Structure formats: structure tokens, C-alpha cells
Amino acid sequence: MSALDWPALMRAGMAGLKLLPRDFWQLTPAELRLMLGDAAAPQPLGRDRLAALMQAFPDRPAPQNKETTDD
């Protein structure tokens, strides 16, 4: 889990949105994100990014000959 940038969030909420501190701290992260607009929301994974991830981290084929011995 990544740490939240509290100073930036507080600036956005109290300086940018002109929220009182008590109102800022009563918001859920989803409510704050909504108030800050769509740009603050994480963007869904698109096809281009998925293709780049698949190229960077290809699946490895499973070993064909898995022999186990019970000694």
C-alpha cells in the first residue's frame, strides 16, 4: 500500500476547495476525489498499458516434465 501525501491532500482540500479543517477530515477519500474532479481519480488500465505490461512481464511456460519421486 502506498502512503498518502497528506500535505498535498490538505492543500487541495483546504486551500483549493476552501474546506474548513473539520469538513476536510469528515470526508471519505472517495468524496474528496469526487470534489477534486476526474483528474484526481486513478485512470483505468487501457489496452496500450496492458500490452506494455505484458511485454515487460511475459508469462513463462509451465515446465512440461514434472516428475516427482516419493522416496
C-alpha positions in Angstrom: 0.0 0.0 0.0 1.4 3.4 -0.9 1.4 6.2 1.7 -0.9 9.2 1.2 0.6 12.6 0.5 -1.3 14.3 3.4 0.2 17.8 2.9 -0.9 17.8 -0.8 -4.3 16.5 0.1 -4.8 19.1 2.8 -3.7 21.9 0.4 -6.1 20.6 -2.2 -9.0 20.4 0.2 -8.4 23.4 2.4 -6.6 25.8 0.1 -8.0 24.7 -3.2 -11.6 23.7 -2.3 -11.8 26.2 0.6 -12.9 23.5 3.1 -12.8 24.1 6.8 -10.4 21.6 8.5 -13.3 19.9 10.2 -15.1 19.4 6.9 -11.9 18.1 5.2 -11.4 15.5 7.9 -15.0 14.3 7.7 -14.7 13.4 4.0 -14.0 9.9 2.8 -11.2 9.5 0.2 -13.9 8.8 -2.5 -15.7 12.1 -1.6 -12.5 14.1 -1.7 -11.6 12.5 -5.1 -15.0 13.4 -6.4 -14.7 17.0 -5.3 -11.2 17.3 -6.9 -12.5 16.1 -10.2 -11.9 13.2 -12.5 -8.2 14.0 -13.0 -7.6 13.1 -9.4 -9.1 9.6 -9.8 -6.9 6.7 -10.9 -7.4 6.0 -14.6 -8.4 2.5 -15.7 -5.9 0.3 -17.4 -6.0 0.8 -21.1 -5.1 -1.6 -23.9 -1.8 0.1 -24.6 -0.7 0.0 -21.0 -1.8 -3.7 -20.7 0.2 -4.5 -23.8 3.3 -2.8 -22.4 3.0 -4.7 -19.1 2.5 -8.0 -21.0 5.7 -7.3 -23.0 7.6 -6.3 -19.9 6.5 -9.2 -17.8 5.7 -12.1 -20.2 4.2 -15.3 -18.8 6.7 -18.2 -18.6 5.5 -21.5 -20.0 5.0 -24.2 -17.4 7.6 -27.0 -17.2 6.4 -29.9 -19.4 8.1 -32.7 -17.5 7.2 -32.5 -13.9 8.4 -35.7 -12.3 8.0 -36.3 -8.7 9.5 -39.1 -6.7 8.3 -40.4 -3.4 11.4 -41.8 -1.8 
